[in-house]
Amino acid sequence: MEVFIPFAAFVEVAGVLTRLASSSLAREVVVSLRTSENYHIVYEEEIRDHAIKIALEVGSSGFDTYFIAVAKMFNAMLIADDEPMVGSALDLAFKDRVFDVVYMIAVFGELLNKEKALLEVRRVLKNNGILAIGWILFDSDYPRIRTVIVWYGKIGPKLVDKHDHVLHHLFVFRK
């Protein structure tokens, strides 16, 4: 399973961690993410035309535009807490069981009703589908991973894989 990340995300991570912690910590996290085999980095030259098209279509800007463009380029689902980006994670505008994979990268902690969002993800995932939840550890909005495992386990899927680093995690669940 590949996780697609626009290079702009690394710029965002570097800036936020420098403000919240230190530039040395930010550098360590960015290097770790860039050298991880778990992520497919989508560089500016690959995405710029798609990002401009998205900005002109929906009026998004900056960081959001890159994530929308990556999702569209790779036919992946993008879940956001920001209605104008794609749609609410609490009421996904898709039929039941339509996606093989759902990525929630750096968004889960921002959702106000995490359990309802997980129920929606379960609804739109095909049988045997995969949910990947990823985050940077310094984000105080994220619940403990044990809590997420319990929440998601209540509705059926099981934790099947995880990629840990001292500063970021990626957890993979299968329906």
N, C-alpha and C positions, 0 to 999 in steps of 0.2 A: 504494500500500500504506500502510495506517495502522498506527501503533504506538500502542496504548492504554496510558496510564500513569495510575494513580490519583494524585490530588493528594498523598496521603500520601507518595508517593515523593519529592516535592520537599522535604517536611519532613525525611525521612530523609537525603537528599543534603545539605541545608543543615547538619544537625547533625553528620554524619560529617565533612564538609569543614571545618567550623569547628574541630572537635577536631583533625583531622590537619594542617590548613594554617592558614587564617585565615578570619574572617567575610567579609572583602572578596572573597576567592576564592570562597567558598561562594555569596555573593550573585551574583557574575558567572556562575557555572555555572547557578544556578537561573533567573536571568533569561534566559540563553541557551536553556535547555531550554523554558521557558514561552513564549518568543517564536518558537521554531522551528516551521516549517510541517510538519515531519516527524512530529509527535506529536499525538495526540488526548488531551487531558487530561480525565480523568473526575473531576469534582468531588464533594465529600462529599454534596451533596444528591441527586446522581444515583445514588449507590452505597450510601448508608447502610443502606437496607432489605435489600439483597442481602448486604452485609457482616455484618449481624446474623444473617441466616438462615444464612450460611456458618459463622459462629462457633458457632451453636447446633447445626449439623449435624456439624461435624468437630472442634470444640474448638480451632480455630486462634485466634490473637490478633494484634492490631495490624497491622503492615505486611503480614504474610503473608495475612491475611484479605482485605485490599483487593485484592491481586493475584489471589487465587482468585476473588473476586467479579467483577472486571473480566473475567477469562478466561471465566467462565460467562455473564456478561451479553452478551458479544460473540461467543460461541461460538468462542473462540480457545483454542489449546493453551498450557498453562503448564508449562514445564519447570523443575524445581527440584532442588536438591541435598538438600532437606529432605523425607524420605520422608512425614511426616505431611501435608505441603502437598498434593501431588497424586500423586506417585509418583516413582520413581527415574528419572533421565534415562538410566541404563544399562540399564534393562529396562522400556521403556514398555509399558503394558498396553493396547495398541491393535493392531488388525489392520494388515497392510501397506497402504500407499498410501491412507490415509484423510483426510489433512489437506492443504489447499491452502497453508496458511501455518503456520510454526512460529516463535514468538518466543522468543529466549533473551536477555532483557534483564537485565543485571546478575547473571547466574547462571553463565555459562560459566567464568569464572575460579575459581569455587568447586568445580567438578567435579573429582574425583580422576582420572578416566580420560576425558579430553576426546575422545580418538580414538574410544573405544567409544560415547560419547554422540553423536558426529557420525554414526556408523554407524547408531545407533538412529533418529536424526532422518531420515536418508536412507531408512530402511525405512518409516517412517510417512508420509513425504511422497508425495503423488501425483506422477506424472510431470509435469514442468514446475512443480512446487511451489516455494515460496519459504521460505528460512530467513533470518531477520533476527537478527543477533547485535549487541548494543549494550552499551557499558560506559563508565564514567567513567575517564579516564586515570590517576587517582591510585590505582587499585586494583592493587596489586603482584601479585595472583594471576593476572592476565591475561597470556597469552603474547603475543608480538609478532604483529601482524595477519598478517605474512607467513607465520608458522608456521601460523596458522589457515587461511589460503588454501591452503597446501601440503597440510595434513591433509585439508581438505574436498575439494580438487581431486583427491586420490588416489581418492576414492570417486565421482567423477563431476561434481558440480555446479560451476558457474562463478560467480565474483564478477561480478555484473551492475550493482551500484550501491553507492555509499557516500556517507554524509553525514558530513563531518568538521567538527569544531570543535576549537579548541585544547584543550578540556577533555573532550570526549566524542566517541565514534564510533558509527556505526550502519553495519554492513556487510550487504549483501543478496546472497544466493546463490540461484541457480535450479538445480533438479535437472534 
